[in-house]
Protein backbone atom coordinates (compact mmCIF):
# COMPACT_ATOMS: atom_id res chain seq x y z
CA UNK A 1 0.00 0.00 0.00
CA UNK A 2 1.38 3.46 -0.91
CA UNK A 3 1.86 6.05 1.79
CA UNK A 4 -0.35 9.12 1.39
CA UNK A 5 1.47 12.00 -0.29
CA UNK A 6 2.40 14.86 2.01
CA UNK A 7 1.43 18.32 0.79
CA UNK A 8 4.21 20.31 -0.87
CA UNK A 9 6.14 22.85 1.18
CA UNK A 10 6.36 26.55 0.57
CA UNK A 11 9.74 28.27 0.45
CA UNK A 12 9.28 29.54 4.04
CA UNK A 13 8.25 26.08 5.25
CA UNK A 14 11.37 24.58 3.69
CA UNK A 15 13.44 27.24 5.45
CA UNK A 16 11.82 26.31 8.77
CA UNK A 17 12.50 22.62 8.13
CA UNK A 18 16.18 23.38 7.40
CA UNK A 19 16.37 25.16 10.77
CA UNK A 20 14.76 22.24 12.58
CA UNK A 21 17.10 19.71 10.94
CA UNK A 22 20.13 21.83 11.79
CA UNK A 23 19.07 22.44 15.41
CA UNK A 24 17.31 19.05 15.84
CA UNK A 25 14.82 20.66 18.28
CA UNK A 26 13.67 24.26 18.57
CA UNK A 27 11.14 26.52 20.15
CA UNK A 28 9.15 28.89 17.96
CA UNK A 29 11.30 31.78 19.21
CA UNK A 30 14.51 29.97 18.20
CA UNK A 31 13.06 29.27 14.76
CA UNK A 32 11.99 32.91 14.44
CA UNK A 33 15.49 34.10 15.36
CA UNK A 34 17.03 31.96 12.60
CA UNK A 35 14.55 32.88 9.86
CA UNK A 36 15.34 35.42 7.18
CA UNK A 37 13.38 38.65 7.23
CA UNK A 38 11.57 39.84 10.30
CA UNK A 39 8.71 37.40 10.92
CA UNK A 40 6.30 37.82 13.81
CA UNK A 41 6.23 35.11 16.45
CA UNK A 42 2.53 34.46 15.82
CA UNK A 43 3.30 33.85 12.12
CA UNK A 44 6.09 31.40 12.97
CA UNK A 45 3.82 29.55 15.40
CA UNK A 46 1.14 29.31 12.73
CA UNK A 47 3.66 27.98 10.20
CA UNK A 48 4.93 25.39 12.69
CA UNK A 49 1.34 24.29 13.38
CA UNK A 50 0.69 23.98 9.63
CA UNK A 51 3.86 21.92 9.22
CA UNK A 52 2.64 19.70 12.03
CA UNK A 53 -0.76 19.34 10.32
CA UNK A 54 1.04 18.36 7.09
CA UNK A 55 3.02 15.69 8.95
CA UNK A 56 6.48 17.25 8.68
CA UNK A 57 6.87 18.40 12.29
CA UNK A 58 5.93 17.18 15.75
CA UNK A 59 6.18 18.88 19.10
CA UNK A 60 6.90 18.01 22.70
CA UNK A 61 5.98 20.05 25.73
CA UNK A 62 8.89 21.16 27.91
CA UNK A 63 8.54 23.61 30.78
CA UNK A 64 5.17 24.91 29.52
CA UNK A 65 6.43 25.55 25.99
CA UNK A 66 6.39 23.64 22.75
CA UNK A 67 9.64 22.31 21.36
CA UNK A 68 9.42 21.37 17.68
CA UNK A 69 11.35 18.68 15.86
CA UNK A 70 11.17 17.10 12.41
CA UNK A 71 8.90 14.07 12.21
CA UNK A 72 10.65 12.47 9.23
CA UNK A 73 14.26 11.97 8.19
CA UNK A 74 15.89 14.78 6.24
CA UNK A 75 16.50 12.37 3.35
CA UNK A 76 12.73 11.95 2.95
CA UNK A 77 12.25 15.70 2.80
CA UNK A 78 14.99 16.04 0.19
CA UNK A 79 13.43 13.30 -1.92
CA UNK A 80 10.03 14.96 -1.64
CA UNK A 81 11.45 18.35 -2.67
CA UNK A 82 13.29 16.79 -5.62
CA UNK A 83 10.12 14.97 -6.72
CA UNK A 84 8.24 18.28 -6.59
CA UNK A 85 10.96 19.92 -8.69
CA UNK A 86 10.97 17.02 -11.17
CA UNK A 87 7.20 17.15 -11.54
CA UNK A 88 7.03 20.94 -11.89
CA UNK A 89 9.96 21.58 -14.24
CA UNK A 90 11.05 18.28 -15.81
CA UNK A 91 7.80 16.45 -16.64
CA UNK A 92 8.55 13.97 -13.84
CA UNK A 93 11.65 12.74 -15.70
CA UNK A 94 14.73 11.82 -13.67
CA UNK A 95 16.69 11.63 -16.93
CA UNK A 96 15.87 15.28 -17.73
CA UNK A 97 16.99 16.33 -14.24
CA UNK A 98 20.25 14.37 -14.53
CA UNK A 99 20.94 15.73 -18.02
CA UNK A 100 20.47 19.28 -16.78
CA UNK A 101 22.75 18.65 -13.81
CA UNK A 102 25.42 17.18 -16.07
CA UNK A 103 25.18 20.14 -18.43
CA UNK A 104 25.63 22.49 -15.48
CA UNK A 105 28.39 20.74 -13.56
CA UNK A 106 30.12 18.06 -15.63
CA UNK A 107 33.43 19.98 -15.62
CA UNK A 108 33.38 20.12 -11.82
CA UNK A 109 32.79 16.41 -11.14
CA UNK A 110 35.65 14.51 -9.54
CA UNK A 111 36.71 11.10 -10.82
CA UNK A 112 35.23 9.60 -7.65
CA UNK A 113 31.86 11.27 -8.30
CA UNK A 114 31.88 10.11 -11.94
CA UNK A 115 32.65 6.54 -10.81
CA UNK A 116 29.77 6.66 -8.31
CA UNK A 117 27.38 7.93 -10.98
CA UNK A 118 28.52 5.17 -13.33
CA UNK A 119 27.99 2.59 -10.58
CA UNK A 120 24.42 3.84 -10.09
CA UNK A 121 23.72 3.74 -13.84
CA UNK A 122 25.13 0.18 -14.05
CA UNK A 123 22.97 -0.86 -11.10
CA UNK A 124 19.85 0.63 -12.73
CA UNK A 125 20.63 -1.21 -15.98
CA UNK A 126 21.08 -4.53 -14.18
CA UNK A 127 17.79 -3.99 -12.37
CA UNK A 128 15.98 -3.61 -15.70
CA UNK A 129 17.41 -6.78 -17.23
CA UNK A 130 15.86 -10.04 -16.39
C-alpha positions in Angstrom: 0.0 0.0 0.0 1.4 3.5 -0.9 1.9 6.0 1.8 -0.3 9.1 1.4 1.5 12.0 -0.3 2.4 14.9 2.0 1.4 18.3 0.8 4.2 20.3 -0.9 6.1 22.9 1.2 6.4 26.6 0.6 9.7 28.3 0.4 9.3 29.5 4.0 8.2 26.1 5.2 11.4 24.6 3.7 13.4 27.2 5.5 11.8 26.3 8.8 12.5 22.6 8.1 16.2 23.4 7.4 16.4 25.2 10.8 14.8 22.2 12.6 17.1 19.7 10.9 20.1 21.8 11.8 19.1 22.4 15.4 17.3 19.0 15.8 14.8 20.7 18.3 13.7 24.3 18.6 11.1 26.5 20.2 9.1 28.9 18.0 11.3 31.8 19.2 14.5 30.0 18.2 13.1 29.3 14.8 12.0 32.9 14.4 15.5 34.1 15.4 17.0 32.0 12.6 14.5 32.9 9.9 15.3 35.4 7.2 13.4 38.6 7.2 11.6 39.8 10.3 8.7 37.4 10.9 6.3 37.8 13.8 6.2 35.1 16.4 2.5 34.5 15.8 3.3 33.9 12.1 6.1 31.4 13.0 3.8 29.5 15.4 1.1 29.3 12.7 3.7 28.0 10.2 4.9 25.4 12.7 1.3 24.3 13.4 0.7 24.0 9.6 3.9 21.9 9.2 2.6 19.7 12.0 -0.8 19.3 10.3 1.0 18.4 7.1 3.0 15.7 9.0 6.5 17.3 8.7 6.9 18.4 12.3 5.9 17.2 15.7 6.2 18.9 19.1 6.9 18.0 22.7 6.0 20.1 25.7 8.9 21.2 27.9 8.5 23.6 30.8 5.2 24.9 29.5 6.4 25.6 26.0 6.4 23.6 22.8 9.6 22.3 21.4 9.4 21.4 17.7 11.4 18.7 15.9 11.2 17.1 12.4 8.9 14.1 12.2 10.6 12.5 9.2 14.3 12.0 8.2 15.9 14.8 6.2 16.5 12.4 3.3 12.7 11.9 3.0 12.2 15.7 2.8 15.0 16.0 0.2 13.4 13.3 -1.9 10.0 15.0 -1.6 11.5 18.4 -2.7 13.3 16.8 -5.6 10.1 15.0 -6.7 8.2 18.3 -6.6 11.0 19.9 -8.7 11.0 17.0 -11.2 7.2 17.1 -11.5 7.0 20.9 -11.9 10.0 21.6 -14.2 11.1 18.3 -15.8 7.8 16.4 -16.6 8.6 14.0 -13.8 11.7 12.7 -15.7 14.7 11.8 -13.7 16.7 11.6 -16.9 15.9 15.3 -17.7 17.0 16.3 -14.2 20.2 14.4 -14.5 20.9 15.7 -18.0 20.5 19.3 -16.8 22.7 18.7 -13.8 25.4 17.2 -16.1 25.2 20.1 -18.4 25.6 22.5 -15.5 28.4 20.7 -13.6 30.1 18.1 -15.6 33.4 20.0 -15.6 33.4 20.1 -11.8 32.8 16.4 -11.1 35.7 14.5 -9.5 36.7 11.1 -10.8 35.2 9.6 -7.7 31.9 11.3 -8.3 31.9 10.1 -11.9 32.7 6.5 -10.8 29.8 6.7 -8.3 27.4 7.9 -11.0 28.5 5.2 -13.3 28.0 2.6 -10.6 24.4 3.8 -10.1 23.7 3.7 -13.8 25.1 0.2 -14.1 23.0 -0.9 -11.1 19.9 0.6 -12.7 20.6 -1.2 -16.0 21.1 -4.5 -14.2 17.8 -4.0 -12.4 16.0 -3.6 -15.7 17.4 -6.8 -17.2 15.9 -10.0 -16.4 
